[in-house]
Amino acid sequence: MYVLSNFVKVTVPNYLAGLPIPDSFGGWFRLTVRDWIALIPPTVVVGGVSYYAYRSIKRGRVGGRINPMIRLDEKKVVDFVEIEDIGEKMYLCRCWKSKKWPLCDGAHGPHNRATGDNTGPVVIRRSKPAEK
Ligand code: FES
């Protein structure tokens, strides 16, 4: 724990204090090539964090839409499935990525791999499988 604490309280502040960030707008024009090179690593880190935060928000993991494409012109997407149409099993999509909505077409798999999500379908079945 000491290593982490020292890193956050001493190493990072010392590193940031040593960056050649000018005090005025005109100071940016007086930076040397060496100064600009020193600013590349923190710029890459800030840019990377910002990009992943933006991607997360855009994909709806943090706020935003859940439904990216299904009947967007409707105020609310509601589907009815007649019980006679279920057969033995029916897989209903919960990830909102299926092109066969409201049925699952397996699109949750690529979505889960791309986002780290763990969504999957609701399986409706007529009877519970026999226990082994
Ligand atoms: S495609 Fe959406 S849960 Fe399978």
Backbone and ligand atoms as CSV (ligand in chain L), in Angstrom:
chain,resi,resn,atom,element,x,y,z
A,1,MET,N,N,0.824,-1.199,0.000
A,1,MET,CA,C,0.000,0.000,0.000
A,1,MET,C,C,0.865,1.258,0.000
A,2,TYR,N,N,2.032,1.166,0.646
A,2,TYR,CA,C,2.926,2.321,0.701
A,2,TYR,C,C,3.359,2.738,-0.705
A,3,VAL,N,N,3.631,1.747,-1.547
A,3,VAL,CA,C,4.097,2.049,-2.907
A,3,VAL,C,C,3.035,2.846,-3.655
A,4,LEU,N,N,1.771,2.398,-3.568
A,4,LEU,CA,C,0.680,3.103,-4.241
A,4,LEU,C,C,0.504,4.505,-3.665
A,5,SER,N,N,0.501,4.580,-2.338
A,5,SER,CA,C,0.339,5.867,-1.674
A,5,SER,C,C,1.451,6.830,-2.079
A,6,ASN,N,N,2.675,6.358,-2.083
A,6,ASN,CA,C,3.811,7.201,-2.473
A,6,ASN,C,C,3.709,7.631,-3.933
A,7,PHE,N,N,3.253,6.705,-4.774
A,7,PHE,CA,C,3.096,7.023,-6.198
A,7,PHE,C,C,2.086,8.158,-6.395
A,8,VAL,N,N,0.938,8.042,-5.710
A,8,VAL,CA,C,-0.134,9.038,-5.879
A,8,VAL,C,C,0.230,10.364,-5.206
A,9,LYS,N,N,0.841,10.303,-4.013
A,9,LYS,CA,C,1.068,11.534,-3.241
A,9,LYS,C,C,2.397,12.219,-3.534
A,10,VAL,N,N,3.376,11.478,-4.056
A,10,VAL,CA,C,4.693,12.074,-4.255
A,10,VAL,C,C,5.128,12.029,-5.727
A,11,THR,N,N,5.136,10.828,-6.291
A,11,THR,CA,C,5.691,10.665,-7.639
A,11,THR,C,C,4.893,11.438,-8.688
A,12,VAL,N,N,3.579,11.233,-8.704
A,12,VAL,CA,C,2.755,11.901,-9.722
A,12,VAL,C,C,2.795,13.426,-9.559
A,13,PRO,N,N,2.597,13.967,-8.338
A,13,PRO,CA,C,2.689,15.434,-8.208
A,13,PRO,C,C,4.055,15.980,-8.609
A,14,ASN,N,N,5.134,15.284,-8.254
A,14,ASN,CA,C,6.466,15.753,-8.656
A,14,ASN,C,C,6.615,15.733,-10.172
A,15,TYR,N,N,6.106,14.682,-10.800
A,15,TYR,CA,C,6.167,14.582,-12.257
A,15,TYR,C,C,5.385,15.732,-12.900
A,16,LEU,N,N,4.152,15.956,-12.417
A,16,LEU,CA,C,3.322,17.017,-12.995
A,16,LEU,C,C,3.943,18.394,-12.753
A,17,ALA,N,N,4.541,18.602,-11.567
A,17,ALA,CA,C,5.166,19.897,-11.269
A,17,ALA,C,C,6.364,20.145,-12.181
A,18,GLY,N,N,6.999,19.084,-12.651
A,18,GLY,CA,C,8.164,19.236,-13.511
A,18,GLY,C,C,7.838,19.415,-14.984
A,19,LEU,N,N,6.567,19.310,-15.337
A,19,LEU,CA,C,6.197,19.483,-16.753
A,19,LEU,C,C,6.336,20.943,-17.164
A,20,PRO,N,N,6.787,21.183,-18.379
A,20,PRO,CA,C,7.006,22.566,-18.828
A,20,PRO,C,C,5.722,23.241,-19.312
A,21,ILE,N,N,4.750,23.330,-18.427
A,21,ILE,CA,C,3.496,23.980,-18.812
A,21,ILE,C,C,3.648,25.480,-18.529
A,22,PRO,N,N,3.503,26.321,-19.554
A,22,PRO,CA,C,3.729,27.761,-19.366
A,22,PRO,C,C,2.640,28.411,-18.524
A,23,ASP,N,N,2.983,29.553,-17.944
A,23,ASP,CA,C,2.048,30.309,-17.106
A,23,ASP,C,C,1.147,31.225,-17.920
A,24,SER,N,N,1.513,31.466,-19.167
A,24,SER,CA,C,0.703,32.377,-19.989
A,24,SER,C,C,0.491,31.749,-21.368
A,25,PHE,N,N,-0.449,32.303,-22.091
A,25,PHE,CA,C,-0.737,31.793,-23.429
A,25,PHE,C,C,0.481,31.942,-24.340
A,26,GLY,N,N,1.159,33.052,-24.215
A,26,GLY,CA,C,2.342,33.293,-25.044
A,26,GLY,C,C,3.470,32.327,-24.741
A,27,GLY,N,N,3.460,31.766,-23.529
A,27,GLY,CA,C,4.497,30.818,-23.137
A,27,GLY,C,C,4.514,29.559,-23.990
A,28,TRP,N,N,3.356,29.194,-24.540
A,28,TRP,CA,C,3.294,28.004,-25.401
A,28,TRP,C,C,4.179,28.192,-26.636
A,29,PHE,N,N,4.333,29.425,-27.080
A,29,PHE,CA,C,5.119,29.687,-28.291
A,29,PHE,C,C,6.620,29.740,-27.993
A,30,ARG,N,N,6.974,29.787,-26.708
A,30,ARG,CA,C,8.390,29.833,-26.340
A,30,ARG,C,C,8.918,28.460,-25.900
A,31,LEU,N,N,8.060,27.434,-25.940
A,31,LEU,CA,C,8.513,26.091,-25.543
A,31,LEU,C,C,9.532,25.569,-26.550
A,32,THR,N,N,10.498,24.829,-26.041
A,32,THR,CA,C,11.504,24.222,-26.924
A,32,THR,C,C,10.997,22.863,-27.410
A,33,VAL,N,N,11.707,22.287,-28.357
A,33,VAL,CA,C,11.356,20.944,-28.847
A,33,VAL,C,C,11.392,19.948,-27.693
A,34,ARG,N,N,12.374,20.082,-26.841
A,34,ARG,CA,C,12.497,19.185,-25.677
A,34,ARG,C,C,11.275,19.320,-24.755
A,35,ASP,N,N,10.774,20.559,-24.576
A,35,ASP,CA,C,9.569,20.781,-23.760
A,35,ASP,C,C,8.351,20.082,-24.376
A,36,TRP,N,N,8.213,20.237,-25.678
A,36,TRP,CA,C,7.072,19.609,-26.368
A,36,TRP,C,C,7.152,18.090,-26.254
A,37,ILE,N,N,8.339,17.551,-26.363
A,37,ILE,CA,C,8.499,16.097,-26.237
A,37,ILE,C,C,8.137,15.657,-24.824
A,38,ALA,N,N,8.480,16.467,-23.822
A,38,ALA,CA,C,8.136,16.125,-22.439
A,38,ALA,C,C,6.628,16.136,-22.214
A,39,LEU,N,N,5.894,16.890,-23.024
A,39,LEU,CA,C,4.432,16.977,-22.865
A,39,LEU,C,C,3.690,15.856,-23.580
A,40,ILE,N,N,4.392,15.080,-24.400
A,40,ILE,CA,C,3.708,14.020,-25.159
A,40,ILE,C,C,3.124,12.935,-24.243
A,41,PRO,N,N,3.881,12.345,-23.293
A,41,PRO,CA,C,3.291,11.271,-22.476
A,41,PRO,C,C,2.032,11.675,-21.702
A,42,PRO,N,N,2.036,12.816,-20.980
A,42,PRO,CA,C,0.789,13.149,-20.277
A,42,PRO,C,C,-0.354,13.469,-21.233
A,43,THR,N,N,-0.016,14.006,-22.409
A,43,THR,CA,C,-1.065,14.296,-23.390
A,43,THR,C,C,-1.682,12.998,-23.903
A,44,VAL,N,N,-0.839,11.988,-24.132
A,44,VAL,CA,C,-1.347,10.687,-24.597
A,44,VAL,C,C,-2.236,10.062,-23.517
A,45,VAL,N,N,-1.823,10.143,-22.253
A,45,VAL,CA,C,-2.627,9.559,-21.164
A,45,VAL,C,C,-3.966,10.277,-21.048
A,46,VAL,N,N,-3.955,11.598,-21.035
A,46,VAL,CA,C,-5.211,12.358,-20.916
A,46,VAL,C,C,-6.097,12.095,-22.136
A,47,GLY,N,N,-5.486,12.070,-23.320
A,47,GLY,CA,C,-6.256,11.795,-24.530
A,47,GLY,C,C,-6.854,10.395,-24.520
A,48,GLY,N,N,-6.081,9.406,-24.063
A,48,GLY,CA,C,-6.571,8.025,-24.007
A,48,GLY,C,C,-7.721,7.868,-23.032
A,49,VAL,N,N,-7.568,8.444,-21.856
A,49,VAL,CA,C,-8.640,8.361,-20.851
A,49,VAL,C,C,-9.894,9.060,-21.374
A,50,SER,N,N,-9.709,10.211,-21.984
A,50,SER,CA,C,-10.862,10.947,-22.525
A,50,SER,C,C,-11.544,10.158,-23.633
A,51,TYR,N,N,-10.739,9.530,-24.489
A,51,TYR,CA,C,-11.312,8.760,-25.593
A,51,TYR,C,C,-12.136,7.571,-25.070
A,52,TYR,N,N,-11.578,6.843,-24.102
A,52,TYR,CA,C,-12.323,5.691,-23.575
A,52,TYR,C,C,-13.555,6.126,-22.796
A,53,ALA,N,N,-13.486,7.263,-22.108
A,53,ALA,CA,C,-14.675,7.777,-21.422
A,53,ALA,C,C,-15.744,8.144,-22.453
A,54,TYR,N,N,-15.309,8.787,-23.541
A,54,TYR,CA,C,-16.248,9.165,-24.603
A,54,TYR,C,C,-16.890,7.916,-25.218
A,55,ARG,N,N,-16.059,6.902,-25.500
A,55,ARG,CA,C,-16.588,5.657,-26.088
A,55,ARG,C,C,-17.587,4.993,-25.158
A,56,SER,N,N,-17.273,4.975,-23.860
A,56,SER,CA,C,-18.177,4.361,-22.894
A,56,SER,C,C,-19.504,5.086,-22.856
A,57,ILE,N,N,-19.446,6.401,-22.858
A,57,ILE,CA,C,-20.683,7.186,-22.827
A,57,ILE,C,C,-21.461,6.974,-24.121
A,58,LYS,N,N,-20.761,6.966,-25.245
A,58,LYS,CA,C,-21.415,6.800,-26.544
A,58,LYS,C,C,-22.096,5.446,-26.659
A,59,ARG,N,N,-21.478,4.428,-26.105
A,59,ARG,CA,C,-22.072,3.082,-26.178
A,59,ARG,C,C,-23.183,2.886,-25.172
A,60,GLY,N,N,-23.436,3.852,-24.343
A,60,GLY,CA,C,-24.539,3.738,-23.405
A,60,GLY,C,C,-24.191,3.021,-22.125
A,61,ARG,N,N,-22.902,2.759,-21.885
A,61,ARG,CA,C,-22.537,2.096,-20.633
A,61,ARG,C,C,-22.650,3.064,-19.466
A,62,VAL,N,N,-22.449,4.337,-19.712
A,62,VAL,CA,C,-22.598,5.359,-18.684
A,62,VAL,C,C,-23.604,6.357,-19.221
A,63,GLY,N,N,-24.840,6.255,-18.777
A,63,GLY,CA,C,-25.872,7.140,-19.278
A,63,GLY,C,C,-26.174,6.854,-20.736
A,64,GLY,N,N,-26.952,7.707,-21.368
A,64,GLY,CA,C,-27.221,7.550,-22.795
A,64,GLY,C,C,-28.252,6.482,-23.090
A,65,ARG,N,N,-28.383,6.181,-24.371
A,65,ARG,CA,C,-29.394,5.238,-24.849
A,65,ARG,C,C,-28.996,3.807,-24.569
A,66,ILE,N,N,-29.999,2.969,-24.388
A,66,ILE,CA,C,-29.799,1.521,-24.354
A,66,ILE,C,C,-30.060,0.982,-25.752
A,67,ASN,N,N,-31.092,1.511,-26.377
A,67,ASN,CA,C,-31.498,1.055,-27.700
A,67,ASN,C,C,-30.803,1.879,-28.777
A,68,PRO,N,N,-29.831,1.284,-29.512
A,68,PRO,CA,C,-29.131,2.054,-30.527
A,68,PRO,C,C,-29.794,2.040,-31.897
A,69,MET,N,N,-30.745,1.113,-32.166
A,69,MET,CA,C,-31.201,1.007,-33.554
A,69,MET,C,C,-32.611,0.471,-33.744
A,70,ILE,N,N,-33.266,-0.016,-32.733
A,70,ILE,CA,C,-34.535,-0.711,-32.954
A,70,ILE,C,C,-35.705,0.260,-32.882
A,71,ARG,N,N,-36.387,0.423,-34.018
A,71,ARG,CA,C,-37.617,1.234,-34.135
A,71,ARG,C,C,-37.496,2.560,-33.380
A,72,LEU,N,N,-36.454,3.306,-33.729
A,72,LEU,CA,C,-36.157,4.556,-33.023
A,72,LEU,C,C,-37.249,5.610,-33.212
A,73,ASP,N,N,-38.106,5.425,-34.222
A,73,ASP,CA,C,-39.174,6.388,-34.453
A,73,ASP,C,C,-40.336,6.219,-33.480
A,74,GLU,N,N,-40.341,5.117,-32.716
A,74,GLU,CA,C,-41.436,4.888,-31.764
A,74,GLU,C,C,-41.081,5.463,-30.403
A,75,LYS,N,N,-42.084,5.963,-29.688
A,75,LYS,CA,C,-41.851,6.532,-28.365
A,75,LYS,C,C,-41.433,5.460,-27.371
A,76,LYS,N,N,-41.997,4.257,-27.510
A,76,LYS,CA,C,-41.661,3.142,-26.620
A,76,LYS,C,C,-41.761,1.858,-27.422
A,77,VAL,N,N,-40.755,1.010,-27.324
A,77,VAL,CA,C,-40.753,-0.257,-28.066
A,77,VAL,C,C,-41.390,-1.323,-27.180
A,78,VAL,N,N,-42.543,-1.778,-27.616
A,78,VAL,CA,C,-43.257,-2.827,-26.881
A,78,VAL,C,C,-43.583,-3.936,-27.871
A,79,ASP,N,N,-43.313,-5.175,-27.497
A,79,ASP,CA,C,-43.618,-6.311,-28.362
A,79,ASP,C,C,-44.469,-7.315,-27.609
A,80,PHE,N,N,-45.363,-7.945,-28.339
A,80,PHE,CA,C,-46.173,-9.003,-27.763
A,80,PHE,C,C,-45.811,-10.313,-28.451
A,81,VAL,N,N,-45.679,-11.375,-27.663
A,81,VAL,CA,C,-45.422,-12.703,-28.204
A,81,VAL,C,C,-46.583,-13.577,-27.747
A,82,GLU,N,N,-47.253,-14.164,-28.721
A,82,GLU,CA,C,-48.376,-15.031,-28.369
A,82,GLU,C,C,-47.832,-16.331,-27.801
A,83,ILE,N,N,-48.412,-16.784,-26.738
A,83,ILE,CA,C,-47.900,-17.966,-26.045
A,83,ILE,C,C,-47.945,-19.203,-26.954
A,84,GLU,N,N,-48.899,-19.205,-27.889
A,84,GLU,CA,C,-48.993,-20.339,-28.799
A,84,GLU,C,C,-47.807,-20.360,-29.782
A,85,ASP,N,N,-47.143,-19.229,-29.967
A,85,ASP,CA,C,-46.036,-19.136,-30.924
A,85,ASP,C,C,-44.680,-19.486,-30.319
A,86,ILE,N,N,-44.637,-19.770,-29.046
A,86,ILE,CA,C,-43.355,-19.978,-28.380
A,86,ILE,C,C,-42.702,-21.300,-28.775
A,87,GLY,N,N,-43.480,-22.327,-28.978
A,87,GLY,CA,C,-42.880,-23.636,-29.237
A,87,GLY,C,C,-42.237,-24.150,-27.952
A,88,GLU,N,N,-41.144,-24.895,-28.053
A,88,GLU,CA,C,-40.471,-25.399,-26.850
A,88,GLU,C,C,-39.688,-24.307,-26.141
A,89,LYS,N,N,-38.959,-23.477,-26.949
A,89,LYS,CA,C,-38.136,-22.418,-26.375
A,89,LYS,C,C,-38.191,-21.191,-27.263
A,90,MET,N,N,-38.011,-20.035,-26.639
A,90,MET,CA,C,-37.882,-18.788,-27.399
A,90,MET,C,C,-36.825,-17.940,-26.700
A,91,TYR,N,N,-35.910,-17.365,-27.497
A,91,TYR,CA,C,-34.829,-16.535,-26.961
A,91,TYR,C,C,-35.146,-15.078,-27.281
A,92,LEU,N,N,-35.397,-14.291,-26.246
A,92,LEU,CA,C,-35.728,-12.879,-26.431
A,92,LEU,C,C,-34.514,-12.010,-26.120
A,93,CYS,N,N,-34.245,-11.099,-27.019
A,93,CYS,CA,C,-33.072,-10.231,-26.907
A,93,CYS,C,C,-33.210,-9.256,-25.742
A,94,ARG,N,N,-32.112,-9.088,-25.013
A,94,ARG,CA,C,-32.056,-8.073,-23.949
A,94,ARG,C,C,-30.923,-7.070,-24.190
A,95,CYS,N,N,-30.154,-7.262,-25.280
A,95,CYS,CA,C,-29.017,-6.362,-25.502
A,95,CYS,C,C,-29.347,-5.244,-26.486
A,96,TRP,N,N,-30.460,-5.321,-27.134
A,96,TRP,CA,C,-30.912,-4.325,-28.104
A,96,TRP,C,C,-30.017,-4.267,-29.337
A,97,LYS,N,N,-29.312,-5.331,-29.645
A,97,LYS,CA,C,-28.444,-5.343,-30.821
A,97,LYS,C,C,-28.960,-6.289,-31.903
A,98,SER,N,N,-29.990,-7.065,-31.606
A,98,SER,CA,C,-30.470,-8.086,-32.535
A,98,SER,C,C,-31.112,-7.475,-33.775
A,99,LYS,N,N,-30.812,-8.054,-34.913
A,99,LYS,CA,C,-31.463,-7.633,-36.155
A,99,LYS,C,C,-32.774,-8.393,-36.358
A,100,LYS,N,N,-33.062,-9.348,-35.478
A,100,LYS,CA,C,-34.325,-10.089,-35.542
A,100,LYS,C,C,-35.223,-9.710,-34.371
A,101,TRP,N,N,-35.079,-8.532,-33.833
A,101,TRP,CA,C,-35.818,-8.085,-32.655
A,101,TRP,C,C,-37.285,-8.465,-32.735
A,102,PRO,N,N,-37.901,-8.986,-31.702
A,102,PRO,CA,C,-37.429,-9.115,-30.324
A,102,PRO,C,C,-36.674,-10.417,-30.056
A,103,LEU,N,N,-36.392,-11.181,-31.111
A,103,LEU,CA,C,-35.691,-12.447,-30.905
A,103,LEU,C,C,-34.180,-12.229,-30.861
A,104,CYS,N,N,-33.480,-13.027,-30.092
A,104,CYS,CA,C,-32.025,-12.985,-30.010
A,104,CYS,C,C,-31.447,-13.599,-31.285
A,105,ASP,N,N,-30.478,-12.910,-31.888
A,105,ASP,CA,C,-29.787,-13.478,-33.051
A,105,ASP,C,C,-28.302,-13.704,-32.757
A,106,GLY,N,N,-27.919,-13.625,-31.497
A,106,GLY,CA,C,-26.525,-13.857,-31.108
A,106,GLY,C,C,-25.675,-12.590,-31.135
A,107,ALA,N,N,-26.277,-11.449,-31.443
A,107,ALA,CA,C,-25.505,-10.202,-31.518
A,107,ALA,C,C,-24.946,-9.791,-30.154
A,108,HIS,N,N,-25.477,-10.365,-29.088
A,108,HIS,CA,C,-24.952,-10.021,-27.755
A,108,HIS,C,C,-23.509,-10.502,-27.590
A,109,GLY,N,N,-23.120,-11.544,-28.317
A,109,GLY,CA,C,-21.756,-12.079,-28.210
A,109,GLY,C,C,-20.707,-11.052,-28.630
A,110,PRO,N,N,-20.771,-10.529,-29.868
A,110,PRO,CA,C,-19.807,-9.491,-30.265
A,110,PRO,C,C,-19.893,-8.246,-29.383
A,111,HIS,N,N,-21.108,-7.885,-28.973
A,111,HIS,CA,C,-21.268,-6.726,-28.085
A,111,HIS,C,C,-20.532,-6.971,-26.765
A,112,ASN,N,N,-20.704,-8.145,-26.187
A,112,ASN,CA,C,-20.046,-8.455,-24.904
A,112,ASN,C,C,-18.523,-8.443,-25.055
A,113,ARG,N,N,-18.033,-9.013,-26.163
A,113,ARG,CA,C,-16.572,-9.036,-26.370
A,113,ARG,C,C,-16.019,-7.623,-26.562
A,114,ALA,N,N,-16.781,-6.762,-27.260
A,114,ALA,CA,C,-16.291,-5.409,-27.537
A,114,ALA,C,C,-16.349,-4.494,-26.322
A,115,THR,N,N,-17.325,-4.725,-25.443
A,115,THR,CA,C,-17.545,-3.782,-24.349
A,115,THR,C,C,-17.208,-4.333,-22.973
A,116,GLY,N,N,-17.033,-5.661,-22.863
A,116,GLY,CA,C,-16.841,-6.255,-21.541
A,116,GLY,C,C,-18.162,-6.448,-20.821
A,117,ASP,N,N,-19.270,-6.265,-21.531
A,117,ASP,CA,C,-20.597,-6.453,-20.947
A,117,ASP,C,C,-20.863,-7.949,-20.790
A,118,ASN,N,N,-21.957,-8.299,-20.129
A,118,ASN,CA,C,-22.276,-9.714,-19.940
A,118,ASN,C,C,-23.748,-10.007,-20.209
A,119,THR,N,N,-24.306,-9.274,-21.139
A,119,THR,CA,C,-25.725,-9.436,-21.413
A,119,THR,C,C,-26.002,-10.684,-22.252
A,120,GLY,N,N,-27.218,-11.162,-22.168
A,120,GLY,CA,C,-27.654,-12.323,-22.934
A,120,GLY,C,C,-29.164,-12.339,-23.002
A,121,PRO,N,N,-29.733,-13.309,-23.699
A,121,PRO,CA,C,-31.176,-13.313,-23.914
A,121,PRO,C,C,-31.960,-13.819,-22.697
A,122,VAL,N,N,-33.264,-13.554,-22.742
A,122,VAL,CA,C,-34.198,-14.230,-21.840
A,122,VAL,C,C,-34.659,-15.470,-22.585
A,123,VAL,N,N,-34.556,-16.626,-21.964
A,123,VAL,CA,C,-35.019,-17.860,-22.585
A,123,VAL,C,C,-36.357,-18.219,-21.960
A,124,ILE,N,N,-37.359,-18.267,-22.805
A,124,ILE,CA,C,-38.687,-18.670,-22.328
A,124,ILE,C,C,-38.902,-20.097,-22.789
A,125,ARG,N,N,-39.214,-20.972,-21.860
A,125,ARG,CA,C,-39.418,-22.375,-22.223
A,125,ARG,C,C,-40.721,-22.864,-21.609
A,126,ARG,N,N,-41.241,-23.876,-22.258
A,126,ARG,CA,C,-42.546,-24.394,-21.834
A,126,ARG,C,C,-42.459,-25.160,-20.528
A,127,SER,N,N,-41.384,-25.908,-20.341
A,127,SER,CA,C,-41.280,-26.684,-19.112
A,127,SER,C,C,-39.834,-26.733,-18.655
A,128,LYS,N,N,-39.659,-26.902,-17.360
A,128,LYS,CA,C,-38.334,-26.986,-16.784
A,128,LYS,C,C,-37.709,-28.317,-17.203
A,129,PRO,N,N,-36.412,-28.297,-17.624
A,129,PRO,CA,C,-35.784,-29.566,-18.006
A,129,PRO,C,C,-35.704,-30.519,-16.812
A,130,ALA,N,N,-35.814,-31.802,-17.097
A,130,ALA,CA,C,-35.747,-32.804,-16.030
A,130,ALA,C,C,-34.389,-32.743,-15.344
A,131,GLU,N,N,-34.400,-32.865,-14.021
A,131,GLU,CA,C,-33.134,-32.834,-13.280
A,131,GLU,C,C,-32.407,-34.148,-13.452
A,132,LYS,N,N,-31.065,-34.056,-13.502
A,132,LYS,CA,C,-30.258,-35.255,-13.710
A,132,LYS,C,C,-29.902,-35.886,-12.384
L,1,FES,S1,S,-28.941,-10.642,-29.603
L,1,FES,FE1,FE,-29.549,-9.491,-27.913
L,1,FES,S2,S,-29.511,-10.887,-26.293
L,1,FES,FE2,FE,-28.865,-12.020,-27.974
